[in-house]
Amino acid sequence: MDYSKLGKQFIGGQWRDGKSGKTLPDINPYNDEVITAFQIASVTDIDDAYQAAYQAKLEWDKVNPYHKRDILENAVKYIESHEEEISSIIVQELGGTRLKAAFEIGLVKNMIKEAATFPLRMEGKILPSTEDGKENRLYRIPAGVVGVISPFNFPFFLSMKSVAPALGAGNGVVLKPHEDSPITGGTLIGKIFEEAGIPKGLLNVVVTDIKEIGDAFVEHPIPRIISFTGSTKVGSHIGQLAVKHFKKPLLELGGNSAFIILEDADIDYAVQAATFSRFTHQGQICMSANRILVQKSIYQEFLDQYKAKVSTLTTGDPSDPQTIIGPVINHRQAETLEKLIEKGIEQGAVALVRGNITGRMVEPTVLVNVKPDMEVAQEELFGPVVCIIPFETEEEGIAIANDTRFGLSGAIHTSNLERGVEMAKKVHTGMIHVNDVTINDEPIVAFGGEKQSGLGRLNGQWSLDEFTTMKWISVHYGQRKFPY
């Protein structure tokens, strides 16, 4: 796959440079090689993209639903025939390991397969009326045009998580990927759907930065929905801006997930699951376990096994199949992690494992003696750093888990499944998993957070609901009688 061909804007079905005079280099975070360079999009390009999506959506309305399904299924076939090339892009652009690439591609294919059913699920209702001779019809129709803003960590999947369902539900789409993942989260997706056969302009990809466009992507009058995945701080701004302009915000934001281990848990299994929950893709997943809460009676046994397990994790070249932890996405992320670790140690935390930080390479760090109110336990740790906190009673464990402004995911390990379920009901998160990992996403199960972890639900029926609206059309078969 020629990366230079993906180093363009995809607007109105055309691959072209942006109209800004600025250039954005796309850099491999492991070796600093420039993969390609984009001439970034201007505010004018943003307008061109939204106008193209609006016009193409009118054409998409006329396409037979079965043919829409076929087009989305074509996208899956294209991915399947280019999996090795896509895997290579994920490794080079994101610093993702081969394991991470395979995991992400699998998620993407399942998401598109689910979205391919949407054209055949645009069902309405006929409801009775309080008036004689009248019929109420409810039609499910596309929202219109959807603006999608995606992050750098799982950009192929987290872009597709909104793009494919929005297209399947009949909308036009404009996608703005993160500047650190413009191919994987953006132009690659444009290429896939171009090859799949969507109408020109139905999906547009604009690669730019906020300094160039400001709030124009959200404020533009055409999009009816803004779907954003990223930090809580930025999501709050986008959500407020969207509502100000009477657009619906869909927000999938940060997390501070608790991985709770009760005294009756299978410790060997809990160690494996907790390791996966923290260190997959360098911990750069919103659902990653930031805090491991362990009941005191098994605390030391868990620490010993966990330290031994974490010490086996290899850090290095993500293209090496043996590598478990590659680079974080940029220097800013590495510096933020280093400051949080140092602040935690200053406040009394102790490094059970203290990894080196060299450039973007961040080795695992495990902190103990952590108090729930420490900054390192309150902030999202978007990297291979984890806090371990002991607790005495089940009630104390729940209180610590809930002592955060976030509420995305979590996990509880116990040999008593129903005890785990009852405890899970008391943890204030949108999702929580008994005897499993904190990192879970399935194509037909509601996904979303509580508190500052987001607004709305995606996947399956919930995505169909979010990207459509219900229109009431009533029909009076006779003549209504009026009081005057």
C-alpha positions as CSV (number, residue, x, y, z in Angstrom):
1,M,0.0,0.0,0.0
2,D,1.5,3.3,-1.1
3,Y,1.4,5.6,1.9
4,S,2.0,8.7,-0.3
5,K,-1.4,8.1,-1.9
6,L,-3.0,8.1,1.5
7,G,-1.2,11.4,2.4
8,K,-4.0,13.5,0.8
9,Q,-7.4,14.9,1.8
10,F,-10.4,12.8,0.6
11,I,-13.1,15.3,-0.2
12,G,-16.0,14.9,-2.6
13,G,-14.5,11.6,-3.9
14,Q,-11.3,13.3,-4.8
15,W,-7.8,12.8,-3.4
16,R,-6.2,16.2,-3.1
17,D,-4.0,18.5,-1.0
18,G,-5.6,20.7,1.6
19,K,-5.8,24.4,0.9
20,S,-3.8,25.4,3.9
21,G,-0.2,26.3,3.3
22,K,0.9,24.2,6.4
23,T,2.3,20.7,6.3
24,L,1.7,17.9,8.8
25,P,4.4,15.2,8.9
26,D,3.1,11.7,9.8
27,I,5.9,10.3,12.1
28,N,6.6,6.7,13.2
29,P,6.7,7.0,17.0
30,Y,9.3,4.2,17.3
31,N,12.0,5.4,15.0
32,D,11.0,9.0,14.0
33,E,10.8,8.2,10.3
34,V,8.4,10.3,8.3
35,I,5.8,8.0,6.8
36,T,4.3,10.7,4.6
37,A,3.3,14.4,4.9
38,F,-0.1,16.0,4.5
39,Q,-0.8,19.5,3.3
40,I,-3.5,20.1,5.9
41,A,-7.1,21.1,5.4
42,S,-8.3,24.7,5.8
43,V,-11.7,26.0,6.9
44,T,-12.7,26.1,3.3
45,D,-11.8,22.4,2.9
46,I,-14.1,21.7,5.9
47,D,-16.9,23.4,4.2
48,D,-16.2,21.5,0.9
49,A,-16.3,18.2,2.8
50,Y,-19.6,18.9,4.6
51,Q,-21.2,20.2,1.4
52,A,-20.1,17.1,-0.4
53,A,-21.5,14.8,2.3
54,Y,-24.8,16.7,2.3
55,Q,-25.2,16.3,-1.5
56,A,-24.0,12.7,-1.6
57,K,-26.4,11.7,1.2
58,L,-29.3,12.7,-1.1
59,E,-28.0,10.2,-3.6
60,W,-27.5,7.6,-0.9
61,D,-31.2,7.9,0.0
62,K,-32.1,6.5,-3.4
63,V,-29.8,3.4,-3.1
64,N,-31.7,0.2,-2.5
65,P,-31.1,-1.0,1.1
66,Y,-29.8,-4.4,-0.1
67,H,-27.2,-2.7,-2.2
68,K,-26.2,-0.5,0.7
69,R,-25.6,-3.7,2.7
70,D,-23.5,-5.1,-0.2
71,I,-21.3,-2.0,-0.3
72,L,-20.6,-2.2,3.5
73,E,-19.9,-5.9,3.1
74,N,-17.5,-5.0,0.3
75,A,-15.6,-2.9,2.8
76,V,-15.0,-6.0,4.9
77,K,-13.8,-8.0,1.9
78,Y,-11.3,-5.2,1.1
79,I,-9.9,-5.3,4.6
80,E,-9.6,-9.0,4.5
81,S,-7.6,-8.9,1.3
82,H,-5.3,-6.2,2.7
83,E,-4.9,-7.3,6.3
84,E,-1.1,-7.5,6.2
85,E,-0.7,-4.0,4.7
86,I,-3.2,-2.6,7.3
87,S,-1.4,-4.3,10.1
88,S,1.9,-2.7,8.9
89,I,0.3,0.7,8.9
90,I,-0.9,0.2,12.5
91,V,2.6,-0.8,13.5
92,Q,4.4,2.0,11.7
93,E,2.0,4.9,12.4
94,L,0.8,4.1,15.9
95,G,3.7,2.1,17.4
96,G,1.2,-0.7,17.8
97,T,2.4,-4.3,18.2
98,R,1.5,-7.1,15.8
99,L,-0.8,-8.4,18.5
100,K,-2.6,-5.1,18.8
101,A,-2.9,-4.7,15.0
102,A,-4.6,-8.1,14.7
103,F,-6.9,-7.3,17.6
104,E,-7.9,-3.9,16.1
105,I,-8.5,-5.2,12.7
106,G,-10.8,-7.9,14.1
107,L,-12.8,-5.3,15.9
108,V,-13.2,-3.3,12.8
109,K,-14.5,-6.1,10.7
110,N,-17.1,-7.0,13.3
111,M,-18.2,-3.4,13.5
112,I,-18.7,-3.1,9.7
113,K,-20.5,-6.4,9.6
114,E,-23.0,-5.2,12.2
115,A,-23.4,-1.8,10.4
116,A,-24.1,-3.7,7.1
117,T,-27.4,-4.9,8.7
118,F,-28.6,-1.3,9.4
119,P,-30.0,-0.5,5.9
120,L,-32.4,-3.4,6.5
121,R,-33.3,-2.3,10.0
122,M,-34.7,1.1,9.3
123,E,-38.0,0.1,10.7
124,G,-40.9,2.4,11.6
125,K,-44.2,1.9,13.5
126,I,-47.9,2.5,13.0
127,L,-49.5,3.7,16.2
128,P,-53.2,4.3,17.1
129,S,-54.6,7.8,17.5
130,T,-56.8,9.4,20.0
131,E,-58.7,10.8,17.0
132,D,-61.2,8.8,15.0
133,G,-60.1,8.0,11.4
134,K,-56.5,9.0,12.0
135,E,-53.3,6.9,11.8
136,N,-49.9,7.8,13.3
137,R,-46.8,6.6,11.4
138,L,-43.3,6.8,12.7
139,Y,-40.5,6.6,10.2
140,R,-36.9,6.0,11.1
141,I,-34.8,8.3,9.0
142,P,-31.1,9.2,8.8
143,A,-30.0,12.1,11.0
144,G,-28.4,13.8,7.9
145,V,-24.6,14.4,8.1
146,V,-22.4,13.2,10.9
147,G,-19.1,14.8,11.9
148,V,-16.6,12.2,13.4
149,I,-13.5,13.2,15.4
150,S,-11.3,10.2,16.3
151,P,-8.3,9.7,18.7
152,F,-4.8,8.3,18.2
153,N,-4.9,5.1,20.3
154,F,-7.2,2.7,18.4
155,P,-8.0,5.1,15.4
156,F,-8.9,2.4,12.9
157,F,-11.5,1.0,15.1
158,L,-12.7,4.1,17.0
159,S,-13.1,6.0,13.7
160,M,-15.0,3.0,12.2
161,K,-17.1,2.6,15.3
162,S,-19.0,5.8,14.2
163,V,-18.3,5.9,10.5
164,A,-19.6,2.5,9.5
165,P,-22.9,2.7,11.6
166,A,-23.5,6.3,10.4
167,L,-23.2,5.2,6.8
168,G,-25.2,2.1,7.4
169,A,-28.0,4.2,8.9
170,G,-28.1,6.4,5.7
171,N,-26.0,9.4,6.7
172,G,-23.2,11.3,5.0
173,V,-20.0,11.5,7.0
174,V,-17.0,13.9,7.5
175,L,-14.2,12.3,9.4
176,K,-11.4,14.2,11.1
177,P,-8.7,11.9,12.5
178,H,-6.2,12.8,15.1
179,E,-3.1,14.5,13.7
180,D,-0.9,11.6,15.1
181,S,-2.9,9.0,13.2
182,P,-4.1,10.5,10.0
183,I,-3.8,7.4,7.9
184,T,-5.0,4.7,10.2
185,G,-7.8,6.8,11.6
186,G,-8.6,8.7,8.4
187,T,-7.5,8.2,4.9
188,L,-7.2,4.4,5.1
189,I,-10.9,4.4,5.9
190,G,-11.6,6.7,3.0
191,K,-9.7,4.3,0.7
192,I,-11.6,1.3,2.0
193,F,-15.0,2.8,1.4
194,E,-14.0,4.2,-2.0
195,E,-13.0,0.7,-3.1
196,A,-16.2,-0.7,-1.5
197,G,-18.3,1.5,-3.9
198,I,-20.0,4.3,-1.8
199,P,-21.2,7.4,-3.8
200,K,-18.5,10.0,-4.2
201,G,-18.6,12.5,-1.4
202,L,-20.6,10.4,1.0
203,L,-17.5,9.9,3.2
204,N,-14.9,12.7,3.4
205,V,-11.7,12.7,5.4
206,V,-10.1,16.0,6.4
207,V,-6.6,15.9,8.0
208,T,-5.8,19.2,9.8
209,D,-5.1,20.6,13.3
210,I,-7.1,22.8,15.6
211,K,-4.7,25.8,15.2
212,E,-5.8,25.9,11.6
213,I,-9.5,25.3,11.8
214,G,-10.5,26.3,15.4
215,D,-14.0,25.1,16.1
216,A,-15.1,25.2,12.5
217,F,-15.6,21.4,12.3
218,V,-18.1,21.4,15.1
219,E,-19.8,24.8,14.4
220,H,-20.4,24.2,10.7
221,P,-24.2,24.3,10.1
222,I,-24.5,21.1,8.1
223,P,-23.7,18.2,10.6
224,R,-26.5,17.2,12.9
225,I,-24.4,14.9,15.1
226,I,-20.8,15.3,16.3
227,S,-19.3,12.0,17.4
228,F,-16.1,12.5,19.4
229,T,-13.7,10.0,21.0
230,G,-10.9,11.4,23.1
231,S,-10.0,13.2,26.3
232,T,-12.6,14.4,28.8
233,K,-11.3,18.0,28.7
234,V,-11.6,18.3,24.9
235,G,-14.9,16.3,24.9
236,S,-16.4,18.7,27.4
237,H,-15.6,21.6,25.0
238,I,-17.0,19.8,22.0
239,G,-20.1,18.7,23.8
240,Q,-20.9,22.2,25.0
241,L,-20.2,23.7,21.5
242,A,-22.4,21.1,19.8
243,V,-25.3,21.7,22.1
244,K,-24.9,25.5,21.7
245,H,-25.5,24.9,18.0
246,F,-28.3,22.4,18.5
247,K,-26.3,19.4,17.4
248,K,-26.3,16.1,19.2
249,P,-23.0,15.2,20.8
250,L,-21.9,11.6,21.2
251,L,-18.9,11.5,23.5
252,E,-16.7,8.6,24.4
253,L,-14.2,10.0,26.8
254,G,-11.5,9.1,29.4
255,G,-11.6,6.4,32.0
256,N,-10.0,5.5,35.3
257,S,-11.1,1.9,35.5
258,A,-10.8,-0.2,38.6
259,F,-9.8,-3.9,38.4
260,I,-11.2,-5.4,41.7
261,I,-9.8,-8.7,43.0
262,L,-11.7,-10.3,45.9
263,E,-10.1,-12.7,48.3
264,D,-11.9,-15.7,46.7
265,A,-10.6,-15.0,43.2
266,D,-8.3,-17.2,41.2
267,I,-5.1,-15.2,41.7
268,D,-3.2,-16.8,38.8
269,Y,-6.0,-15.9,36.4
270,A,-6.5,-12.4,38.0
271,V,-2.8,-11.7,37.4
272,Q,-3.0,-12.6,33.7
273,A,-6.2,-10.5,33.3
274,A,-4.9,-7.5,35.2
275,T,-1.8,-7.5,33.1
276,F,-3.7,-7.6,29.8
277,S,-6.1,-4.9,31.2
278,R,-3.2,-2.5,31.9
279,F,-0.5,-3.1,29.3
280,T,-2.3,-3.8,26.1
281,H,-1.2,-1.2,23.5
282,Q,1.1,0.4,26.1
283,G,-2.0,1.2,28.3
284,Q,-3.2,3.6,25.7
285,I,-6.9,2.5,25.9
286,C,-9.7,4.4,27.6
287,M,-10.9,1.1,29.2
288,S,-7.4,0.2,30.6
289,A,-7.2,-0.7,34.3
290,N,-5.6,2.3,35.9
291,R,-6.2,1.0,39.5
292,I,-5.9,-2.5,40.7
293,L,-7.8,-3.0,44.0
294,V,-6.9,-6.1,45.9
295,Q,-8.5,-7.4,49.1
296,K,-5.9,-7.3,51.9
297,S,-5.9,-11.0,52.7
298,I,-4.4,-11.8,49.3
299,Y,-2.6,-8.5,48.7
300,Q,1.0,-9.7,49.2
301,E,0.5,-12.9,47.2
302,F,-1.0,-10.9,44.3
303,L,1.9,-8.3,44.4
304,D,4.5,-11.0,44.2
305,Q,2.9,-12.7,41.2
306,Y,2.0,-9.5,39.5
307,K,5.5,-8.1,39.8
308,A,7.0,-11.3,38.4
309,K,4.5,-11.2,35.5
310,V,5.1,-7.5,34.6
311,S,8.8,-8.1,34.7
312,T,8.5,-10.5,31.7
313,L,6.9,-7.9,29.4
314,T,9.2,-6.9,26.6
315,T,9.5,-3.3,25.5
316,G,10.9,-2.4,22.1
317,D,10.3,-2.5,18.3
318,P,6.6,-2.9,17.7
319,S,7.3,-4.7,14.5
320,D,9.0,-7.5,16.4
321,P,6.3,-10.2,17.1
322,Q,7.9,-10.8,20.6
323,T,7.3,-7.1,21.6
324,I,4.5,-6.6,24.1
325,I,5.0,-2.9,24.8
326,G,5.9,-0.4,22.0
327,P,6.3,3.4,22.1
328,V,3.6,5.7,23.4
329,I,2.3,8.0,20.6
330,N,4.3,11.1,21.3
331,H,6.7,12.9,23.6
332,R,3.9,14.8,25.3
333,Q,2.3,11.5,26.5
334,A,5.7,10.2,27.8
335,E,6.4,13.5,29.7
336,T,2.9,13.5,31.2
337,L,3.4,9.9,32.5
338,E,6.8,10.7,34.0
339,K,5.4,13.7,35.8
340,L,2.5,11.7,37.2
341,I,4.9,8.9,38.4
342,E,7.2,11.4,40.1
343,K,4.2,13.3,41.7
344,G,2.9,10.0,43.0
345,I,6.3,9.0,44.6
346,E,6.5,12.5,46.1
347,Q,3.1,12.0,47.7
348,G,4.2,8.6,49.2
349,A,3.7,6.0,46.5
350,V,6.4,3.3,46.1
351,A,7.6,1.9,42.8
352,L,7.3,-1.9,43.0
353,V,8.5,-1.8,39.4
354,R,10.1,1.3,38.0
355,G,10.6,1.3,34.2
356,N,12.9,3.7,32.3
357,I,11.5,6.4,30.1
358,T,13.6,7.1,27.0
359,G,12.0,9.3,24.5
360,R,8.6,7.7,23.6
361,M,9.7,4.3,25.1
362,V,8.0,3.9,28.5
363,E,8.7,0.7,30.3
364,P,6.2,-0.6,32.8
365,T,5.8,1.0,36.2
366,V,3.8,-0.4,39.1
367,L,3.1,1.8,42.1
368,V,2.0,0.6,45.5
369,N,1.3,2.5,48.8
370,V,-1.1,4.5,46.7
371,K,-3.8,6.4,48.4
372,P,-7.1,6.8,46.5
373,D,-6.9,10.7,46.6
374,M,-3.4,10.9,45.1
375,E,-3.3,12.5,41.7
376,V,-1.8,9.3,40.2
377,A,-4.9,7.5,41.3
378,Q,-7.4,10.2,40.2
379,E,-6.0,10.9,36.7
380,E,-6.3,8.7,33.6
381,L,-2.9,7.0,33.2
382,F,-2.7,6.7,29.4
383,G,0.4,4.5,29.3
384,P,2.1,1.5,31.0
385,V,1.7,2.7,34.5
386,V,-0.6,1.2,37.1
387,C,-1.6,1.8,40.8
388,I,-2.3,-1.1,43.2
389,I,-4.5,-0.3,46.2
390,P,-5.5,-2.7,49.0
391,F,-9.0,-2.7,50.6
392,E,-10.5,-4.5,53.6
393,T,-14.2,-5.0,52.9
394,E,-16.4,-5.2,49.8
395,E,-18.0,-1.9,50.7
396,E,-14.5,-0.2,50.9
397,G,-13.6,-1.7,47.5
398,I,-16.7,-0.2,46.0
399,A,-16.1,3.2,47.6
400,I,-12.6,3.3,46.2
401,A,-13.7,2.2,42.8
402,N,-16.3,5.0,42.7
403,D,-13.9,7.6,44.0
404,T,-13.3,9.1,40.6
405,R,-14.9,11.5,38.2
406,F,-14.8,8.9,35.5
407,G,-17.1,5.9,35.0
408,L,-16.2,4.0,31.9
409,S,-15.3,0.3,32.5
410,G,-14.1,-2.0,35.2
411,A,-13.7,-5.6,36.3
412,I,-14.4,-7.8,39.3
413,H,-12.7,-11.1,40.0
414,T,-14.3,-13.6,42.4
415,S,-15.2,-17.3,42.5
416,N,-18.8,-16.3,43.4
417,L,-20.2,-15.0,40.1
418,E,-23.5,-13.7,41.6
419,R,-21.5,-11.9,44.3
420,G,-19.5,-10.3,41.5
421,V,-22.6,-9.2,39.7
422,E,-24.2,-7.7,42.8
423,M,-21.0,-5.8,43.5
424,A,-20.8,-4.7,39.8
425,K,-24.2,-3.1,40.1
426,K,-22.9,-0.8,42.7
427,V,-19.9,0.5,40.7
428,H,-20.7,3.6,38.8
429,T,-19.6,2.7,35.3
430,G,-21.3,2.2,32.0
431,M,-19.6,-1.2,31.7
432,I,-18.1,-3.7,34.1
433,H,-17.0,-7.3,33.6
434,V,-17.0,-10.2,36.1
435,N,-13.9,-12.5,35.8
436,D,-12.8,-10.8,32.6
437,V,-10.7,-7.9,31.5
438,T,-11.6,-4.2,31.6
439,I,-11.0,-3.9,27.9
440,N,-14.2,-5.2,26.2
441,D,-16.1,-4.0,23.1
442,E,-18.6,-6.1,21.2
443,P,-20.5,-5.0,18.1
444,I,-24.1,-5.6,19.4
445,V,-23.6,-4.6,23.1
446,A,-24.2,-1.1,24.4
447,F,-20.9,0.7,24.9
448,G,-20.5,4.0,26.8
449,G,-19.6,5.7,30.0
450,E,-21.1,7.5,33.0
451,K,-20.1,10.7,34.7
452,Q,-17.2,12.3,32.8
453,S,-16.6,9.3,30.7
454,G,-19.1,10.3,28.1
455,L,-22.6,10.7,26.8
456,G,-24.6,8.3,24.7
457,R,-24.2,4.6,23.7
458,L,-22.8,3.0,20.6
459,N,-22.9,-0.5,19.0
460,G,-25.8,-2.5,17.7
461,Q,-29.3,-1.1,18.2
462,W,-27.9,1.8,20.2
463,S,-25.8,3.0,17.3
464,L,-28.8,2.7,15.0
465,D,-30.8,4.8,17.5
466,E,-28.0,7.4,17.8
467,F,-27.5,8.0,14.1
468,T,-31.2,8.1,13.1
469,T,-34.2,10.1,14.2
470,M,-37.9,9.2,14.4
471,K,-40.2,11.3,12.2
472,W,-44.0,11.4,13.0
473,I,-46.3,11.5,10.0
474,S,-50.0,11.3,10.7
475,V,-52.7,10.6,8.2
476,H,-56.3,11.5,8.7
477,Y,-58.6,9.4,6.5
478,G,-61.7,11.5,7.1
479,Q,-62.2,15.0,8.3
480,R,-61.4,16.2,11.8
481,K,-64.2,18.1,13.7
482,F,-63.2,21.4,15.2
483,P,-64.7,23.2,18.2
484,Y,-65.0,26.5,16.3
